[in-house]
Amino acid sequence: MKIQDLSSLSRRIISSALVGALVGISSAHAAAPVEQTQVPGFYRQQVGNAVVTAVYDGYVALDPKALSGLSQQQIQQSIARMFQAKNASIQTAVNAFVVRTGSNLVLIDSGSSDCFGPTMGRMVQNLKAAGFKPEDVDTVLLTHMHPDHACGITAPDGKAAFPNATVWAAKKDADFWLNAASASRLPEAQRSFLKMAQDAVAPYSAKGRFKTFSDGDAIVPGISVVPSNGHTPGHSSYLVTSGADKMLVWGDIVHFHAVQLPHPEVTIEVDVEPKAAVASRQRVLAETARSGWLVAAAHHPFPGIGHVRSEGKGKGYAWVPVEYGDLPPNKK
């Protein structure tokens, strides 16, 4: 065989080997599993010297037809304007918030535990991922006693998820949700919420760790109650204050941000007192826009932290989410 033939043969062997290697690499990549797991759901925000950590419980699919106060055409237009799918259920986040003050570790709302199916119930898992131990939480403040806010205080086995915590709810809310007679004020589809609330508080009540407050009561230093009833009879928001900084954890003031911010008059079928819910929403939106307070919202896209901006008289409001960033040094 001539030298030229040997050289040609070598090139063909090398080329064939290279193609084989590339095919093997390509096949290996094609066989790799598709990534489907998100990072743990927590996000921290500084408020003066306090740190608020948003904790993701999951999401619930809400039907826009549950809304009243606008035509469905107008509702769908608002949804489409925010690039959400029209004529479909809206994926609505469920967020809870951990507040580390100078002396307390406070959880505001608790997610749904096993009350609402597999898309929710991740709050304790994400709380641990954020570096907290459930036994270190000393106070749980409920904005209200709907299942996606209160069920998470109790594990699926019926034991307290936060064994050293005292759980607080507004007396008006507790009087409603812990009273079987309230069923007459609820649509049949929502009557199961009563038992869910009763089961959630049971392990705390048994140990004297479920308590109620009235408007104006002080519970935890640095966190004050802001009455915002209507969605439920005792629905309450909580104002976290540290130095000159404030954050309002507002519970269910808004469910559909795409609709209820530009149109605060819109109600949702789970509002127990719709007129009062509208009045509270209008008041809270006006105050947060005027004051520039940070807001922590249970049902805004995770982490649900941002500001409310007025769009002008008669034009409603807009949501301005916080920018992702590291925490600044503690303020003195």
C-alpha positions as CSV (number, residue, x, y, z in Angstrom):
1,M,0.0,0.0,0.0
2,K,1.2,3.5,-0.9
3,I,2.0,6.2,1.6
4,Q,-0.8,8.3,0.2
5,D,-3.3,5.4,0.6
6,L,-2.3,5.0,4.3
7,S,-2.8,8.7,4.9
8,S,-6.2,8.6,3.4
9,L,-7.2,5.5,5.4
10,S,-6.0,7.2,8.6
11,R,-8.1,10.2,7.9
12,R,-11.2,8.0,7.3
13,I,-10.6,6.1,10.6
14,I,-10.2,9.3,12.6
15,S,-13.2,10.9,10.9
16,S,-15.4,7.9,11.6
17,A,-14.2,7.8,15.3
18,L,-15.0,11.5,15.7
19,V,-18.4,11.1,14.2
20,G,-19.1,8.2,16.5
21,A,-18.0,10.1,19.5
22,L,-20.1,13.1,18.6
23,V,-23.2,10.8,18.1
24,G,-22.5,9.2,21.4
25,I,-22.3,12.6,23.1
26,S,-25.5,13.7,21.4
27,S,-27.3,10.6,22.4
28,A,-26.2,11.0,26.0
29,H,-27.6,14.6,26.1
30,A,-30.8,13.4,24.5
31,A,-31.2,10.8,27.1
32,A,-30.6,13.2,30.0
33,P,-33.8,13.9,32.1
34,V,-35.6,17.2,31.5
35,E,-35.2,19.5,34.5
36,Q,-38.6,20.1,36.2
37,T,-37.7,21.0,39.8
38,Q,-37.6,24.7,40.8
39,V,-35.3,26.0,43.5
40,P,-36.8,26.1,47.0
41,G,-39.5,28.7,47.3
42,F,-38.3,31.4,49.7
43,Y,-37.1,35.0,49.3
44,R,-35.9,37.5,51.9
45,Q,-36.7,41.2,52.2
46,Q,-35.1,43.7,54.7
47,V,-37.6,45.9,56.5
48,G,-35.5,48.2,58.7
49,N,-33.7,45.7,61.1
50,A,-36.4,43.1,60.6
51,V,-36.1,40.4,57.9
52,V,-39.3,39.2,56.2
53,T,-39.0,35.9,54.3
54,A,-41.6,35.0,51.8
55,V,-42.3,31.2,51.8
56,Y,-44.1,29.6,48.9
57,D,-46.9,27.1,49.7
58,G,-47.8,26.4,46.1
59,Y,-50.7,27.5,43.9
60,V,-54.4,27.2,43.5
61,A,-56.2,27.5,40.1
62,L,-58.9,30.1,40.4
63,D,-61.7,30.5,37.9
64,P,-62.3,34.0,36.6
65,K,-66.0,33.3,36.6
66,A,-65.8,33.5,40.4
67,L,-65.4,37.3,40.0
68,S,-68.3,39.7,40.1
69,G,-68.6,43.5,39.5
70,L,-67.4,43.5,35.8
71,S,-68.6,41.7,32.7
72,Q,-66.7,38.5,31.8
73,Q,-65.5,40.3,28.7
74,Q,-63.9,43.1,30.7
75,I,-62.4,40.6,33.2
76,Q,-60.9,38.6,30.3
77,Q,-59.5,41.8,28.8
78,S,-57.8,42.6,32.0
79,I,-56.4,39.1,32.3
80,A,-55.1,39.1,28.7
81,R,-53.4,42.5,29.3
82,M,-51.3,40.8,31.9
83,F,-50.4,38.0,29.5
84,Q,-52.4,35.5,31.4
85,A,-54.3,32.8,29.5
86,K,-57.9,33.9,28.6
87,N,-60.9,31.7,29.3
88,A,-58.9,29.5,31.7
89,S,-58.2,29.0,35.4
90,I,-55.6,31.4,36.7
91,Q,-52.6,30.0,38.6
92,T,-52.7,32.0,41.8
93,A,-49.8,31.7,44.2
94,V,-50.2,31.0,47.9
95,N,-47.6,32.8,50.0
96,A,-46.8,32.9,53.7
97,F,-44.3,35.2,55.4
98,V,-41.8,34.7,58.2
99,V,-40.9,37.9,60.2
100,R,-37.7,37.9,62.3
101,T,-37.9,40.8,64.6
102,G,-35.5,41.6,67.4
103,S,-37.2,39.2,69.8
104,N,-39.7,37.0,67.9
105,L,-39.9,34.6,65.0
106,V,-43.4,35.2,63.6
107,L,-45.2,33.3,60.8
108,I,-48.0,35.2,59.1
109,D,-50.4,32.8,57.5
110,S,-49.4,29.1,57.0
111,G,-50.5,27.8,53.7
112,S,-52.8,24.9,53.2
113,S,-51.2,21.7,54.5
114,D,-53.2,18.8,52.9
115,C,-56.5,20.7,52.7
116,F,-56.3,21.7,49.0
117,G,-54.6,19.0,46.9
118,P,-51.1,18.4,45.5
119,T,-50.3,21.8,44.0
120,M,-50.1,23.2,47.6
121,G,-48.9,22.3,51.0
122,R,-45.1,23.0,50.5
123,M,-44.9,25.7,53.2
124,V,-43.1,23.7,55.9
125,Q,-40.7,22.2,53.3
126,N,-39.8,25.6,52.0
127,L,-39.6,27.1,55.5
128,K,-37.0,24.5,56.4
129,A,-35.1,25.2,53.1
130,A,-35.0,28.8,54.1
131,G,-33.1,27.8,57.3
132,F,-35.9,27.9,59.9
133,K,-37.0,25.2,62.3
134,P,-40.7,24.9,62.8
135,E,-40.1,24.5,66.6
136,D,-38.4,27.9,66.6
137,V,-41.5,29.8,65.4
138,D,-43.0,31.4,68.6
139,T,-46.0,33.2,67.1
140,V,-48.4,32.5,64.2
141,L,-50.6,35.4,63.0
142,L,-53.5,34.4,60.8
143,T,-54.9,37.1,58.4
144,H,-58.1,35.0,58.4
145,M,-59.2,31.4,58.8
146,H,-59.7,30.2,55.2
147,P,-58.0,26.8,54.6
148,D,-55.2,28.2,52.4
149,H,-54.1,30.4,55.2
150,A,-54.9,28.4,58.3
151,C,-54.7,24.7,57.5
152,G,-50.8,24.8,57.4
153,I,-50.6,25.3,61.2
154,T,-51.4,21.6,61.6
155,A,-49.6,18.7,59.9
156,P,-51.6,16.0,58.0
157,D,-51.2,13.7,61.0
158,G,-53.2,16.2,63.1
159,K,-50.2,17.4,65.2
160,A,-49.2,21.0,65.6
161,A,-46.8,21.9,62.8
162,F,-45.3,24.7,65.1
163,P,-45.3,23.0,68.5
164,N,-43.9,26.0,70.4
165,A,-46.0,28.7,68.8
166,T,-49.1,30.5,70.0
167,V,-51.6,31.0,67.1
168,W,-53.6,34.2,66.9
169,A,-56.7,35.1,64.9
170,A,-59.1,38.0,65.1
171,K,-62.0,37.2,67.5
172,K,-64.5,38.1,64.8
173,D,-63.0,35.5,62.5
174,A,-62.7,32.8,65.2
175,D,-66.3,33.4,66.3
176,F,-67.4,32.8,62.7
177,W,-65.2,29.9,61.5
178,L,-65.3,28.0,64.8
179,N,-69.1,28.1,65.0
180,A,-71.0,25.4,63.2
181,A,-74.0,27.7,62.9
182,S,-72.1,29.9,60.4
183,A,-72.8,27.3,57.8
184,S,-76.1,29.1,57.1
185,R,-74.1,32.1,55.9
186,L,-72.0,30.2,53.4
187,P,-72.7,28.6,50.0
188,E,-72.8,24.8,50.3
189,A,-69.4,24.4,48.5
190,Q,-67.7,26.5,51.2
191,R,-69.2,24.9,54.3
192,S,-66.4,22.4,54.6
193,F,-64.1,25.4,55.4
194,L,-65.6,25.4,58.9
195,K,-64.4,22.0,59.8
196,M,-61.0,22.6,58.2
197,A,-60.6,25.7,60.4
198,Q,-61.7,23.8,63.5
199,D,-59.3,20.9,62.8
200,A,-56.5,23.2,62.1
201,V,-56.7,25.0,65.5
202,A,-57.5,21.9,67.5
203,P,-54.0,20.9,68.7
204,Y,-53.3,24.5,69.7
205,S,-56.6,24.9,71.5
206,A,-55.9,21.7,73.4
207,K,-52.8,23.2,74.9
208,G,-54.1,26.7,75.4
209,R,-52.1,28.0,72.5
210,F,-54.9,29.4,70.3
211,K,-55.8,33.0,71.2
212,T,-57.8,35.8,69.7
213,F,-57.4,39.5,69.5
214,S,-59.7,42.5,69.0
215,D,-59.1,45.6,66.9
216,G,-56.3,47.7,68.5
217,D,-54.8,44.9,70.6
218,A,-51.0,44.6,70.6
219,I,-49.6,41.1,70.0
220,V,-46.0,41.3,69.0
221,P,-43.6,44.3,69.2
222,G,-43.0,45.8,65.8
223,I,-46.2,44.2,64.2
224,S,-49.5,46.0,64.5
225,V,-53.0,44.8,63.4
226,V,-54.7,46.7,60.6
227,P,-58.4,45.7,60.4
228,S,-59.4,44.9,56.9
229,N,-62.6,42.9,57.3
230,G,-65.0,41.8,54.5
231,H,-63.3,38.9,52.8
232,T,-64.0,37.2,56.1
233,P,-65.7,38.8,59.1
234,G,-62.4,39.3,61.0
235,H,-59.9,39.5,58.1
236,S,-56.9,41.4,59.3
237,S,-53.7,42.7,57.8
238,Y,-50.4,43.2,59.7
239,L,-48.1,46.2,59.5
240,V,-44.4,45.4,60.2
241,T,-42.5,48.4,61.4
242,S,-38.8,48.8,62.0
243,G,-37.4,52.3,62.2
244,A,-38.7,54.3,59.3
245,D,-39.5,51.2,57.2
246,K,-42.9,49.6,57.0
247,M,-44.4,46.5,55.2
248,L,-48.0,45.6,55.1
249,V,-48.8,41.9,55.0
250,W,-52.3,42.2,53.6
251,G,-53.7,38.7,53.3
252,D,-56.5,38.4,50.8
253,I,-57.0,42.1,49.9
254,V,-56.4,41.0,46.3
255,H,-56.9,37.5,44.6
256,F,-56.6,38.4,40.9
257,H,-54.0,41.2,40.6
258,A,-54.7,41.5,36.9
259,V,-58.3,42.4,37.6
260,Q,-58.7,43.7,41.1
261,L,-55.9,46.2,41.1
262,P,-57.3,48.2,38.1
263,H,-60.8,47.4,39.3
264,P,-61.0,47.3,43.1
265,E,-64.7,47.1,43.0
266,V,-64.5,43.5,41.8
267,T,-65.4,40.8,44.4
268,I,-64.8,37.1,44.5
269,E,-67.3,34.4,45.4
270,V,-65.4,33.5,48.6
271,D,-65.9,37.0,50.0
272,V,-68.2,36.5,53.0
273,E,-69.1,40.2,53.1
274,P,-68.6,41.5,49.6
275,K,-69.4,45.2,50.2
276,A,-67.1,45.4,53.2
277,A,-64.4,43.6,51.2
278,V,-64.6,46.2,48.5
279,A,-64.4,49.0,51.1
280,S,-61.4,47.4,52.8
281,R,-59.6,46.9,49.4
282,Q,-60.2,50.5,48.3
283,R,-58.9,51.8,51.7
284,V,-55.8,49.6,51.8
285,L,-54.8,50.2,48.2
286,A,-55.2,54.0,48.6
287,E,-53.1,53.9,51.8
288,T,-50.3,51.7,50.5
289,A,-50.0,53.7,47.3
290,R,-50.0,57.0,49.2
291,S,-47.5,55.9,51.9
292,G,-45.2,53.9,49.7
293,W,-45.2,51.0,52.1
294,L,-43.8,47.7,50.9
295,V,-46.6,45.1,50.6
296,A,-46.5,41.3,51.1
297,A,-49.4,39.7,49.3
298,A,-50.7,36.2,49.8
299,H,-51.9,35.7,46.3
300,H,-49.6,37.8,44.1
301,P,-47.0,36.0,42.0
302,F,-44.2,34.7,44.3
303,P,-42.6,36.2,46.3
304,G,-45.6,38.5,46.5
305,I,-43.5,41.5,47.7
306,G,-43.7,44.9,46.0
307,H,-45.3,48.3,46.0
308,V,-48.7,49.5,44.9
309,R,-48.8,52.5,42.4
310,S,-51.8,54.6,41.7
311,E,-52.6,54.9,38.0
312,G,-54.5,58.1,38.5
313,K,-58.1,59.0,39.5
314,G,-60.5,56.4,38.3
315,K,-57.8,54.3,36.7
316,G,-57.1,51.9,39.6
317,Y,-53.7,50.7,40.7
318,A,-50.7,48.7,39.4
319,W,-48.3,46.3,41.1
320,V,-44.6,47.0,41.1
321,P,-42.6,43.9,42.3
322,V,-39.4,44.2,44.1
323,E,-36.1,43.7,42.3
324,Y,-34.2,40.6,43.2
325,G,-31.2,41.4,45.3
326,D,-29.0,40.7,48.3
327,L,-30.0,42.0,51.7
328,P,-28.3,45.3,52.7
329,P,-26.4,45.5,56.1
330,N,-28.7,45.9,59.1
331,K,-29.7,49.5,59.7
332,K,-28.9,51.1,63.0
